[in-house]
Amino acid sequence: MRQGPRRAAQSLTDAYDLRKREYALHAAAEGRPEREPGGNAAVTNADVIVVGAGPTGLMLAAELRLAGANVLVLDRREGPGDTPRASGMNGRIVQLLRYRGLLDGFSEGGRGLVPSPSIPFGGMQLDLGRLPDSPLQALHLPQPRLERLLDARARDLGARVLRGRTVTGLTQDETAVTAHVSGPDGTDAITARYLVGCDGGWSRVREAAGIAFPGTAYPEVNRLAQVPVPDALTLRDDGGLDVPGLGRLRAGFTRTDRGVFAFGALSGGDLLVQTTEDESVTDEGDVPMTLDELRASIRRVLGADLPFDGATRLSRYRFQARLAERYREGRVLLAGDAAHQFPATGIGLNVGMLDAVNLGWKLAAVVHGRVPDVLLETYHDERRFAGERTMLQTQAQVALRRSHDAAGDALREVFRELCADEGALRRIAALVAGTDVRYRLPNPNGHALSGDFAPDLSLTTGEGTTSVARLLHTARPVLLLLGEGDDLREAAYGWRDRVDVVSATTGQPPADALLIRPDAHVAWAAALGEPASAAVPALRDALARWFGAPAPDSAAP
């Protein structure tokens, strides 16, 4: 007899629990305690193992804990990273941090969001200051500080974070996945319901799961530094730089036949400087970049020496364009750089953290047995679609910046002319910000908000004033009733343990009701004036699809 989805999910949960008990019995028979890797008395098993304690992995751990899943994070490094690989975030992920109530705490020095006056795109600087309002908001937050903040948040929520552990292999079956781990006290085999690889572009998890990572590696070598302005150079009020023997350099990109030199002034007075050169593959590996290496690269590109002395940030990187063929293989999933690498700066961190927010609540729901694991296929569908959109705009940037002949010059000039139009400029900014992504969800009434990010409406409830962003601080789904909602409230009664139902008023409501997922995307919307005969069954279908079957006592009192 065929099992229903809920019964099938419970059967797998029971099998996993049986496996945990067998593990404990074997440990007792052999005279050894159940233990946490490293020798501490604790159970090794977890609902989810997250491999990699970078921003994506730590964000995922926090999201899993918000949804009640038991999570263990493993990282090969001894502590959070010190290299400022990213200097901040922008676009959709910044909005999401506000919806989690994290923005003020993550804002360095209380500066909060800053409208981006310009954005680099394909070796050009696009001026967003010409728009009445910048569509791209940025949060200055160096990656080392971000990792420490996320580490503290994950631990405060109850995640276990173990460092100095390297995952050397994986095995999985129908009920569980086991990570083979080496650490300071030897090797361990750690079992979980699921495992997520957030372990970067050279992901061992992806390799062990047999997931292909096709794409292209470009010959560009980028050298980036944050440096003080030396006395020999003059930083002008317009952001330009006067260089003795060379003349005036405009802020942004300077292209020569030997490469590209770019710079911009930071708010603290330093310069962010970068060179880009085509070079054959070298054996640099993990050798740290030096200031002498940067100065030599500048000399090759510009034909002049810039006497920088001292740096607070030095990094070297190459561009790749790769998307994992699958974001899931059985009980193993991928997120962040393990799933995608984009050939442009300031992109990967934002996309990876959004992967984590999309996956966390879904994975926790499957772990709890509320929904069948087919829900995890929507993670692949939605986030790979977002990855494809990001790859589209970043590879367009490759075409713009790597065309070095007259045709390339013509392409860039046409692009500049197009971006003189406000609509085109806004569209490019939305591509960079990731705010153009709208998931392809079932949409029976064709509502414009279905699959889109929920707007942050100002709300008035019986308890006072609030907003959509505040409702999502706890990462619980919300059914927001903005019209006469008695029929919809009654229809949602069977999900009252999983979905918060809020009645509110707002100026110019976009719908009579919004079902908002924990990742702040609209799962379903009732059109203004939509009859209950159409809205109620559509709502129940959406609730069951995303949050499982209703409770047995689903009839409203």
N, C-alpha and C positions, 0 to 999 in steps of 0.2 A: 504493500500500500504506500502510495507516495506521501511524503511528509509535506506539510505546509512550510512556508519560509520561516515562521517563528519557531516551529517545532524543530526544523532542521538546524537553525542557529543554536537552539538550546541543546540539541544533541552534540554538536561540536563543543559547546561549552562544557557539557558533562564529560566528554572524552578528554578534554584538556585538564579538567579538575582531577580525573582519574589518573592521568599521567603525573600530575603534581604529587598525588598521594603515593604513587609507585616510587617516585624519586625519593620521597621522604622515608619510605620503608627500606629501600635499598641503602640509603645513607645510614639508617639506624642499624641495619644488619651488619654493615661494615664498620660500625663503631665510630662513624664520623658525623658531625652535626651538619644540618642544613646551614649553609653559610653564604654570605655575600662575598663576591670575589675580593680577595685581599685578606681573607681570614677572619672577618668579623661575623659574629653570630647573627644570621638573618637568613631568610629564604632567598635562594638565588633567583627564583622565577619572578617574572613580571608579566603584566598584560602586554606591554609593548617595550621593546628595546629600541632606543634611538642611538644610532652610531654617528657620532660627530657632535661636538659641543660648540659649533659656531652659531651665528645668529639664527640660521634656519632650524638647527636641531634644538636649541634652547627654546625658541619660540614654540616649536611643536610640543616640547615637553610641558610647557606651561599650558598650552591649549588642551592637551590631553588631561592634565590634572584638573583644569577647570571643569571638564566633563566627567571627572571621577575615575579615570583610568589609572592603573598602577604603572608607572613608567620608570625605566632605568636608562640613563644616558651614559654611554661609554665614549671616551675620547683618548686618542693616543698621546696628546700633549699633557704635560704635567700641570698646566694652568691655562687660564684664558690667554689669548694671543696678545702680543704687544705691538704687532705691526699694524699701522693704520691703513689697511688695504682699501677701506672706504672711509670717506670723511663725513658721510651723512646719508640721508634718505630723502626721497621725494615722491610725489604722486600718491597713488592709491594706498600704499602701505602706511603713509603718514596719516591719512584719513582713518585707516583701520586702527592705528594706535590710539587715536582720539576716541574711537568707538569702544576701546577697551579701558579707557580712563588712564592711559599711560603717558599721554603726551606731556603733561606738565612735569612729571617726574623724570622723563627722558630728555627734557629740554635743558641743554647746557647753559648754566647761568640764567635760566628763566627767559631765554630769548624766544622760545616758542617757534612757531612757523614763520618763515620768511618767504615772501613771494620771490620766485626766481626771476631776476631781471633779464636773463638771457640763458640760452642752453646751447651746448656744443652739439652739432649734428653733422656728421660726415666731414669733419675737418673745417667746418664753418661755424661761426657764432651767430645764432639767431636771436634777434633783439625782441624779447617779450615786453619790454618797456613801452612799446608802441601800442599795446593793447590797453583798454581802460582798466582791466584787472588781469593780473597774471593767472593763467589757468594752472600753473605749476607751483605748488607750495613745497618748500624744502625745510628739512630739519637738520641743522648742523649737529652731528654726533659722531665723533671718530669711532671706528669699529672697536678698538680695545675697550672703550667705555661702554659701548653698546653691549658687548659680550658680557661684561661684568654686571651690568644692570639686568640682563636677561638671565644670567646664571643665578643671581640673587632671587629674582622673581620665581624661577622654576623651583629652586630649593624651598622658598617660602611656601609655595603651593604644595610641597610634599614630594617633588621629584627627587630621585637619587641620582647624583652626578658623580661618576667614578672616572678619574683621570689616570693617565699612564697605562691605559689598556688599549691593546691593538687587536682588532678582530682579524683573525687569520683565515677563517673559513666559516661556511654556513651549511646547515642541513635543514631540510624541512619536510613535513609530511602533511597529511590531511588535517591534523589538529594543532600543530605547533611548529615553531622554528627554533633551532638551536644555534647560538653563536659560539664559535670556538675562539677563546680570548687568551692572549698572553699578557701578563702584567708583572708587577714587581715581585709577586710571590709565586710565580709559575703560571700554569695554564688552568683554564676553567672552561666548562661547557655550561652556558646559561640559556635557559629555555624561556620562551615567551609565546604568546598567542600570535603576535606579529612583530616584525622588525622593519625599521625604516632607515635606509641609508641616507644620511645627511653629511656624508664624508667627502664631499668635494669632487672636483673634476677627475681626479685619479681614483675614484671610488672603488675600494675593494669589495664593498657590498654589491655594487652593480656588476662587477666582474664575476663574483661568486654566484650571483643569481642568473648569469648567462644572458644579461640584457645588452643588446647591441647599442653602440653609441656612435652612430655614423655622423660624418660631417667633414669639416675642412679646418686645417690649421694654416694660418696666414704667416708669411715670413716677417711681419712687422715686429720689431722689438721696441717696446715703449718703456721709457725711463722717466719716473715721476719723482718730484721732490718738493718739499715745503722748505723754503729758505728765507732768511732775512734779506732785505734789500741792502747790498753793500754800499759803502760810502761813494764808490766810484760811479755808481749809477744813480739816475734821478727818476723817481716815480712821479709822473705828472698827475695833475688833477683829473684828467680825462682817462686815467688808467694806463696810459702809454708809458714807455720806458725809454729814456735817453741813454744811449750806449756810446761812449767815446770810441771814435774810429769806425763806427758802424752807422750811427744816426739814430733815428727814432723808430722804435718798434711799437706797433699798435697792439693793444691787448687782444688776445684771441690767438688766431692761427697765422703763422708765417710759413709759407710753403716755398721751398727751394728745390733745385734739382737733386738735392742730396737727402731730402727728408722734410720733416715738419717740426717747427719749434712753436710751442704754445705756452702762454703764461696768463695769469690773472691775479689781481690783488685780493687777498683775503681780508676779512674784517679786522683781524688782529694786527694787520700791517705787513705780514709776510707775503711772499709770492708763492703761488703754486705753479711750478715749472714742469714742462714735459717735452721730451723729444720723441720722435718716431722715425725709425730707420728700417729699411729692409736689410736683413742680415741672414746669412746661412745659419742653420742650427748649430749652436755651440754647446760646450759641456759645462755651461755655467751652473746648471742644476740649482741647488739651494744656496749657492755662494751669495752672500749679501752684496747688494750694490753699494758702491762707495761714491763719495762726492767727486773724486777724481774721475771716475767712470762717467758721471753725468757731465762734468765739464768737458771731457774729451768728446762726448757725443754732441754737445752744443757746438763745439769748435768745428766738428765735421759738417754739421747741418748749416750753421750760419756763416762759417768762415771767420769767426771772431771768438775771442775768449771773454766769457762773462765771469768776473772774479767772485763767485759765490764762496762764502766762507762759513761753514757750519750748516747743518740741516736738522730739522726735527722729524723729517719723514723722507725715506728713500726706498723706492721699490722699482722692480723691473718685472714686466709681464709681457706675455704674447697673447694675441687674440685667436680664439677658436670659435667656430660656429658648429655646435653639436646639440642634437636633441635625442634623448633616449627613445628607442623605438617603443618601449612600454614603460609606464611609470609604476607598473605592478607586475610581479611574477609570483603567483601563489600568495604566500604570506609575507612576501618581501616587497616593500615599496620604496620609491626613491623621491627625494625632494631636494630643492636647491641645486647647487652646482653639480651634484651627482646625477641630476636629471637633465641639465641644460647648461650650456656655456654660450655666451653671446659675444659677438665681436664689436663691443662698444663699452665704454666705461659707465659707471653709475647705474647699472641695470640689474646685474645678477643678484645682488643683495635684496633689492626690492621684490623681485619676482620670487626668490626663494622663500622669503618670510610669508608672502601671500600663499605659496604652496602649503606652508605649515598651517595657516589659519583655515584653509579649505579642508585639509586632511584631518586635523585634530578631532573635531566633533564627530565626523563620520566614523573614524576608526574607533573612538570610544563607544559610539552607539553599537557598532558591530561587536566589540568586546563584551559589552553588557548583555548581548543577546537580544537587543530590542529590534534589530533589523538584520536581514540576511546580508552576507558579505558582498552581494552584488552591488550594494551601495558604494563600495570602494571603486567600482568601475566608473562611477561618476567623477571620482577624483581624477582618474586618468583622463577621462573625456574633457573635463573642464580645464584642468591645469595644463594639459598638453595643448589644448586650443589656445590658452593664454600664451604658452611658450611659442607657438607658431606665430601668433601676432607679434610677439616681441622679436622673434627671429626675422620677421618680414622687415621691420623698421631698422634693425641693426645691420642686416645685410644690405639694405638700401644705403646705409651710411658707408659701408665698405665700398660700394660702387662709386659713391661721391668722392671719397677721400683717396682711393687707390688708382683713380684714372689720372695719369700723369701727362697725357698728350693733349692736343688741341680739342679733341672730342670731349675729354674730361673737363677742360676749362669751360666748354660750351654747356655741358651738363650742369655744372655748378652755377653758371650765370643764369640759366633758365630757372633753376631751383630757387635762386635768390629772388628772381622776379615774381615767381609764384608765391613765395612767402611774404611778399609785400602786401598781399591781400590778407585781411584779418581772418577770414574763414579758413584759409589754407594754413596760416600760422597756428591757429587754435587746434587744427586737426593734427598737425605735427606734434604740438605740445601734448595732446591727449595720447598720442602713440607712445611718446617717451614716458609719460606718467602712468601708462597702463589703465587709464580711465576710460578707454574706448572698448574695453573687454565687457561683453554682455554674454553670459552663458546661454546656451541653446536649451532651454528648459521647456517642458510641456506648458502650453499657453493657450488654453481652450478659448479664451475670449480675446486673444491678441493684445493684451494690455502692454503698453510701452515699458512698464517697469519690470515685467517678468524677466528674471535672469540678470537684472541690473543691480548695481549697488544701491542700497536703500538711501534715499535722501534724508538728511538730518533735519527732520521737521521739528519745529517748536511745538510742544504739546501742552494742553491743559487737561488734567485729569481731576477726579474727585479729591485727590490728595494734594493738588497743587500743580506747579509747572514742572515740566521735564522736557526731554528731547529723545529722539530715536537713539542718538549716540549713548545717552545715559542708560537707556533700557538694555543696551547690549554690553554693558560693563561686565556682567557675569557670564557672558557667552552662552546664554540660554536662548532658544528660539522664542519669538514673540509673534503672537497674533494681535495686530493692532487694528482695533475697530474704530473707524473714523466717521461712521454713519450709524443708522439704525441697525444694530448688530445682534439683536436677541436671537434670531435664527442661527446666525453664525456662531455665536457663543455656545448655544445648545449643541450645535454640530461638533464643536471642538471639545466637548466635555470629556470624552474618552481619552484625551491626550493631556488632561490637566496636570498630570504628574511630570510631563516633559516639556510642555509649552506654556509660557506665560501669556495670559489673555489680558489685554489692556484696552480699556475704552477711553477715548480722548477726542478732543476737538483741536483743529488747527486751521489757520487761515488758508483758504484755497486748497483743500485736500486733493491729492492727486488720484485718490481711489476711495471707495467705501471701506475697504479693508486691505491690509497687507500682511501676508505671512512671511516673516523675515527669518532667515536661517541664522545660526550663530556666526557665520562668516560675513554677515551683514548683506547678503544678497537676497533679493526678493524671490521667494519660491512660488508665490501665487499672489494675484491681486484681483480684487473684485472691482469691476468698473463702476463708475458713478451711476447710481440708479439701476444697477444690474439686479434683476429679480432673484429672490431667494431660491426659486425653483432651479435656476442655473448655478447660482453661487454656492449653495450648500453642497451638492455632490462634488463640485470641482474642488472645494476646500477639503472635504474628506479625502478625496483622492490624493491631494497634495500632502496632507498630514500623514497619510499612510505611506506614501512614497518616501518621504524624507525622515519620518520619525517612528515608523513601525505601526503595527496594528493597535487599535484602541484597547484600552483596558477592558477586562471582561464586563465590568459594571459601567458600561459606556453610556447608559441612558441618563440624561440629566435629571436631577430631582425636580 
